[in-house]
Amino acid sequence: MRSADPSRLTDSLRGVTESLPWRSLLVDLLVVAVWVLAASVAFRAMEWPVLPYYAVVFGGVVAYSLADRPFGR
């Protein structure tokens, strides 16, 4: 019986993860989650109203998406 070479397994996994857009998706999800968390903490700490909170969160996500990958490309 042949033993599995761990370096071959990690090389094949690395090839799969680099060929798929998972890395950029994970970065995008992390940035959006941090933005929402920061806005939530700030708005709760200052006891600001909810409507501007939604505008700030939505505006931040839209600004990030436009800055990250503009539609013109």
N, C-alpha and C positions, 0 to 999 in steps of 0.2 A: 504494500500500500504506500502511495506517495504522499508525503506531507505537503501541506499548502505553504507556499512561500509568502510571508506577510508583506514583503515589499511589492510583490506582483499584485496582491489584493489592493494595497493602498494606491498603487499606480493606476489600476483600473478604476478605482473610485474617484481618484483625482481627475482622470480623463472625463468621467461622467459629469462631475460637478462643474468642471470648467467649460464643458460644451453646452450646458443648459444655463438659462438666465437666472438660476437660483440665487447666485451671489448678489446680483443687483436687486432682485426682489427682496431678499432679506435685509439689505441695506436700506431700501426704501421703506419697508415695514418698520425697521428700527427707528429711522428718522421721524416718521409720522407718529409712532408711538411715543417717542420722547417729546415731540412737539405738543401732542395732546396732553401728556402728563404735566409738562411745564405750564401750559395754559390753565389746566385744571387746578393745579396747586396755586398759581398766582391769583386766579379769579376767586377761589374759595378763601384764600388768606385775606384778600382785600374786600371780600363780600360784595363784589361787583355783580350786576344783573346777568341773567343767563343769556339774553339775546345777543349782547356784544361778545360773549364767550363763543357762541356758535359762529359769529362772523369772523372772529379771530382764528378759530380752529380751521374753518373752511378756507379763509383767505391764506393761511399758512400752508395748507396742503396744496392749494392751487398754485401758490407762488413757488413752492418746492418742485412741483411737477413741471412747471414752465421753465424753471431755472435748470433743472436736471436734464430734461430732454425736450427742447423746444420743438414745436410742431413743424417748423420750417425745414428741419433736417430730413 
